Amino acid sequence: MSTDKNRATAAAILPLVGGPDNIGSIAHCMTRLRIALHDRSLVDDEALRALPAVLGVVEDDTYQIVLGPGAVARVTPEFEALVEEGRSLRASGPPVTAGELADRGAALKQAQKARNSTPVKLFLRRIANVFVPLIPALIGCGIIAGLNGVLLNTGWLPAVVPALAAIASGFMSLIAVFVGYNTAKEFGGTPILGGAVAAIIVFPGVAKIDAFGQHLSPGQGGVLGALAAAFLAVHVERLCRRWVPESVDALVTPTLTVLASGLVTIFGLMFLAGEVATAIGSFATWMLAGGGAFAGLVLGGLFLPLVMLGLHQALIPIHTTLIEQTGHTALLPILAMAGAGQVGAALAVYCRLPRNRSLRTTIRSALPAGFLGVGEPLIYGVSLPLGRPFVTACVGGAAGGAFVGLFNQLGVAFGATAIGPSGWALFPLLDGPSGLGTNLAIYAGGLLTGYLVGFAATYFFGFTRQMLTELNADQEPAPATAPPATEPSLAKI
């Protein structure tokens, strides 16, 4: 996108979300512009969905506008600039206070929060907030690692291979530090102190330390240890801020935070987190090797419901742990099959509803993103509001997952070197001991299985006769309202 087009998109979105005075905060993730609104009732959902650049909208603790990977990172700065400009222009006139706006939409906002603010969902969302900012680096380094593997196997450009290996591995060797930094930031501590405590885990000198008879190794505990260490550091820092006199706070609080948290990390958390990480890796390997087809069926079939409930966020640290241990996560290609089932179901809906112009238009605009693994527009704009097609999409995902899982069971194991992309976008990130060609073929076979089964299940079982009659009526049906949802997508993904 050009800068002018990005600004035009931002300018088109701003009035439809209530203007600058209705914006509380702005952020973005891999695919979505996330806006905290003062008054939800000022948003024109249908007009937003009709914008060419908007792939869909999702409601959660923030209002989320799906723009797609790449586009969102370019539109968000333009949107922020327009909001600031709008506020500056209004500064000389009587302002609309946040309280006035909030009062007008208080009932709707409270109902929305009640549905999405269970303790488990809030905790998982915060954990996801720690890892989501790391995804761009994981993707970039993962693709470079894949390219380096191709060069290494073919013997091309041998002088470049060590340089690419260093570029691809540098981030992963220090990922614990970034996790610690983000954890402290997310849970209200000083980010750099969280990073400092987590850095202990990857420091080579820990190899000289014996903790309770156990010889430590650099990196032991990985991202789980870093998460726990930084979380502990946040609470130690809070205690220090409460009891240490202000006159010596700048010296004492950082020292005690790093010292106390560091000692607990070395003489406890590294060992415990290391055991948990090893257990996760062993369980994933055993599950796919021993019951690959069945495990793939269950994982591929249940991923879309997990996304609906917001529970998919619990998988992010698991993916990251597997990437740390083996260089790839074998779970992601299986979970990505849920998106394939969704695409197949959407194609069947398109064929079964030839006279429903509204749904067919939505499907045409959302399918390209669906093929690339951005499934929110199809989920919340097509299958979930219709009901039965959502179930048959899960059937397609289960079939694709079983296909990929079967090959894991047969000894052809592979995974993704990064989390975030899905669908066709995952091809450059596939890695495994069987070779690139085999990995690509199995993953493509899984996608094709998901497409075909999702299509067939939806075409033959996705509608009742009454549904077909109503939805194929000459007049366009009223737009369906999707229930609120949380961030999908590792199979984003």
N, C-alpha and C positions, 0 to 999 in steps of 0.2 A: 504494500500500500504506500502511496505517496503521502507526504505530510499533509497536503491539502485534503486528501480523502480521509485521513485519520481525523483531522479537525472537523470536517464536515460530519463524520459519523458522531463524534462527541457532541457537536452542536445540535444534531438531530435528537440525540438521547436526552440532553439536559432538560429541555422544557417538558418532556414526557415523564420525567420523574419528579416534577414539581418545582424545577428551577433551583438556583443556587441556595436559596434560603431553606430549602427542604433537605439539604445534604448535611448529614452529621459527620461522616468520615468516608474516605475513599481508599480502596485497596484492590489488588487483583491477584489471582492465582494463575494457574497454567492456562485456563480457558475463559475465566469469568471476571468481569468488572463487578466488584462487590461494593455496595453502597449502603451505609447506615442512614435510614430515613427518619425524619421527624414525624411526618404524617404520611402513612401508607395510602390513604384515600386519595392523595393527589396524583398518584401514578396511573398512567393510561397504559394498561398491560397490552391491550390489543394493538394499539398504535406502535408500541415498542416491538412486538412480535412481527409487525408488518415491515419494519425497517430491513432493507436488504442485507445489512451487515450483521443483524442480530439473528443468532441461531436459536434462541429460546430464552426464557426467563425462569428462574427458580427462586422460591422463597425459603429462607432459613432464618438464622439470627440476623442476617443481612439480606438485602435485595440483590440478587445476582443476575447479571445480564451476560448470557453466553455469547462471546464474540469469536471464540476459537483460538487455538495456539498461534502465537506470533502476533495476530491482530490485537489481542487484548493488551499486550505490552506496549504497543504503539498508540492505541487509542487512550489508554488511561492517563498518560501525562497531558494530553490535549484536553481531556475532560477536566482534570484537576486545574489546569490553567484557566479554562472557561469559568469554572466555579469561582476561582479567586477573582477573576475580572468582574464577574457579576456581583460579587459581594462588595468589591471596591466601588463600583458604580452606585450601589445602593447605600453606601456608607453615609452620604450626606442627607438622605431622606429618612423618614421614620421607619425603623427596622421592624421586621416581623420576628418576634422573639421565638426562640425554640420552644418555650413553654406554650405559647399560643398555638403553634403548629401541633405540638404533641397532644394538647387537649382535644383537638379535633379528631385525632386518630387513635386516642388512647385505648378504646375498647378493642379495636381490631388488633392493635399492636400487642396488647396483653394476651389476647387469645392465641395469637401466633406464637408468642414466647412460651406460653404454657404447653403448646404441642411439641415444641422443639428444645426445651430446656431441662430435660431429665438429667439427673446427675451423671449417668453413664454417657449420654450423648455429649454433654458439655465437656467431660473429661477427655473423651476420644477426640473431640473437635480440637481441644488444646494440644493434644499429642500430635494430631495432624498438622496443626499450625507450626509445630517445631520442624517437621520434615518437609512440608510442601515447598518452602523457599529453597530447599536444596535440590529440587528436582531438575531445574535447568542445568546445573553443573553435572548431575548424574547422567543426564541425557547426553550432553556434549562429550563428557569423558567416556561414556559407554560407546558412543559411535566411533570415537578415536581408537578405543581399545579394539573394536571390531575390525576397523581398517588395518590396525597394526597386526592383528591376527592373520588377516588375508595376506599381507606383505610377508609375514614370517613364514607362512605355509608355502607360498609361491616362490620365496627366495628373491623377490623383487626389492630393489632399493635397500640393500642391507644396511647402508650407512644411516638411513633414516629411522630404522626400526627402534634402536635404543632411545632416540629422542621422542618418538611417539609413545613408547612405553612409559617414559618419565612423565609426559604430559597427561596420559590417561590415568596413571596411578597416583600422581601427586595429591589430587583431591581426596581420593579414597584413603590414602595413608593418614590424612588429617581430618577425616570426616567427624571423628569424635569431638574435635575442638569446635566445629561449627554446630554440632548438635548441642553441646554444652552452652554455647553462646545463645542459641535460639531458645533453649529451655529456660535459661535465666530471664531472658527478655519476655517470654510468654507468661511466666509465672510471677513476674513483678520484681525480679532481682536486678542486680547490675550485670548486664550481659557479659562484660569482659571478665568478671570474676567467675561466672559460669564456665566461660571458655578456658580460663586459667586452671580451674580444678579438673575439667575434662582432659586438658592437655597432659595431665599426669599419666593417663591411661596409655597414650601413644609414645611417651618419652622412653627412649632406648635404655635409660639408666635403671628402669624398674626391673630389668633382668638381673640386677645384682641383689634384689630384695627377696628374702624368704618371709612369707606371711603364714604363720601357724604351720610351719613345716612344708608349705607349698611354695614351689619356686614360681615367681611371677614371670610373665612374658609380655613384651610390649604389645599393646592392642588387646590384651585379655579383657573380655567384657564388652568390647566394641561400643556400638552406639547405645546399647541398653545400659551399660555401665556409665557412659557419659550422661545419659538422660537422668539416671538415678543420682549421680554425683552432683550435677548442676542443680537438680531439684533440692537436694540436701543443702547445697550452698545457699540457695535462696532463703531457706528457713533459718540457717545460721546467721545470715546477714540481717534478717529481720529482728532476730533476738538481739544482735549487737546494736542495731539502730535504736532499739528500745531502751537498752541499759547503759550503753557507753556514753559518757559525757560528750557534748558537742565539741568541746575544746580539743579532744583527742580523737574524735570520730574518724577523721580522714586518715589517721595512722593506724588505729587499733582495729577498726571494723574490717578493712580489707585483709589485714594480717590474720586475724582470728578466723575469718571466713575461709580463706585459702588453707590455713593450717589445719583447722578442725575437720573441714570437709575433705582435705587431702589425705589426712591420716585415716579417716574412715574409708575412703576410697581404696587406699592401698591395702589396708588390713581388714577388708571385708567386702566392699562392693565389687572390686575387680574379680575376686574369686567367685562370688555369688552370681554376678552377671555373666561371667564366663561360663558357668555351669548351665545357666538358663539358655544362653545363646547356643551352646553345644547341643542341648536338648532339643531346641527348635530345629536346628539343622538336621539332627539325627531323625527326628520325627517326620520332617518333610521328606527326607530321602526314603525312609522306611514306608511311609504312606504311599508314595508314588511308585516305588519299586515293588511293593507287595500287593497293593490293591489299586494299581494305576487307573484302570478303566473305570472302576466304581468310584474311586476318589475324584477322578476328573469329572464324572457325571454329577456328583454331589456339588463339587466346587463350582463348576460351570453353570449348574442349574440354580444354585442359591445365591449367586453373586448379585443379581439385580435386586432381589428382596433385601439383601444386606445393604445395598446402596440406599434403598428406600428408607430403611430404619436408621441409617447413619452409622451402622456397625462396621462397614468396610474400612473405616479409618483405623481400626485396630490392626489391620494387615500391613500398614505402612512400615512400622518398625520391624515387622517380620521380614518383609521384602528386603529392607535395608540390611538386616542382619545376614540374610542368605547371600546377598551380593558381597558383603564383607568377607564371608567365609569361603565361598566358592567362585566368586566372580560373576555370578548371575543368580537370578531367582527363578526357579523352575515353576513357581506357582503362577506367575503373571501370564505366560502364554495360555494357560488353562482358563484363568479368570477372564482373559480377553475374549474367549468364546461366547461369553454372555452378550457382548456387543454384536457378534456375528448373528446370534439368534434374533436379536433386536432388529437388525437390518433385514433379515429374511422375513420376519413378521410384518415389517413396514411395507415391504414389496407386495406381500399377500394382501394387505389392507388396500393398497393402491389398486390391485387387480379386482378385488371383490366389490369395491365401491366406485364404479366408473362414473356415477353421476354426482358424487359428493365433491364439489369443486374445492371446498374449504380444506378438507383433509388431504386431498390429492396435491394441492398447492403446498401445504405444510411438508408433506413427504418429499416432494421434488426438491424443495429448498434445503431440507435437513439431511437427505441421503448422502451427499458428498461428505459432509462432516461425519456421518455415521460410519462410512467406509474407512475414514481416518481415525476412528476410535472416539469421537466426540458424540456420545450417545444421548445427552440430555434432551436435545430437541425432539428426538423420536420417542423417548420414554415419556416425557411430560407433555408432549404435544399430540401424541398419537396413541401408543399402546396402553399406557396407564389409564387415561380417561375412558378408553373403550372397555377396559376390564379383561375380558377373555384373551385378547391378543397379547396382553402382558404375560399371562400364564403360558401361552404357546411360545412366546419369545424365550421364556425360561427353558422350555423343552428343547428349543434349538440350541441354546447355550449349553444345556446338559449333554446333548449329543456331540457337539464340538469338543467339549471338555473330555468326554469319554474317549473320543478319537485320539486326542493328544496324550491323555493319560495312559492309554493302551500301549503306546510306543515307549513311554517311560517304563512301564512294566516289562516290556520286551528288551529293555536295556539301552534304548536310544533316548538318552536324557539330554535335555537342553533347557535353556532359560533365557531371560532377558537381562542384559547388563545394566539396565536402568529402569526406574519406574516412571510412570507418567503417560507415555504414548501407548496406544493400543491399535487394534485393527491393522490396516496396511502400514501405519506409521511405525509398527513394532518390528518390521522386517530388518531394518538396519541394526537393530540392537540384539538380534538373536545370537546365541553363542552356546557351544557345547562340544564335547569331545568327538562327536560323530562327524563333524565337518559341516561347513556352511551350507552346502547343497542339500544335505539330508535334513538339516534343521529347517531350512526354508520350505522344503517339500512337505514335511510333516505339519508345520504351522499352516501352510496354505491349504493342505488337506483338511485340517481342523476348521479353518474359516469356511471352506466350501461346504463341509458337513453342517456347520451351524447355519449357514445361509439356507441350504436346501431343506433341512428339517424344520427350521423356524418358519420357512415359507409354507411347507406342506401342512404342518400342524395348524398354522393360522388359517390357511385357505380352507381346510376341511373341517376344523373344529373351533375356529376363532369367532364364529358368529352364529347366533340363532336366526331363524327365518324372520322373526319380528325385528331384530336388529338390522338385518339387511334391508328390509322394507323401509324402515324409518330412516336409515342413514343414506339410502339411495334415492330418497325423495328428491323431486326436482328443486325444491327450495333448499338453500344452504342451512344446515342445522346450526343452532346456537353454539358458539365456541364452548368447548368443554373446559372446565376449570380443574387443573391438576392439583392434587393435594400438595402441601409443602414438602420439600425434600431437602436432603443434605447433599454435600459435594460427592458426586460419583467419581469416579474415575480414577481408579488406577487402570480401568479398562475401558480410568479417568478414567477407560479406563476408560 
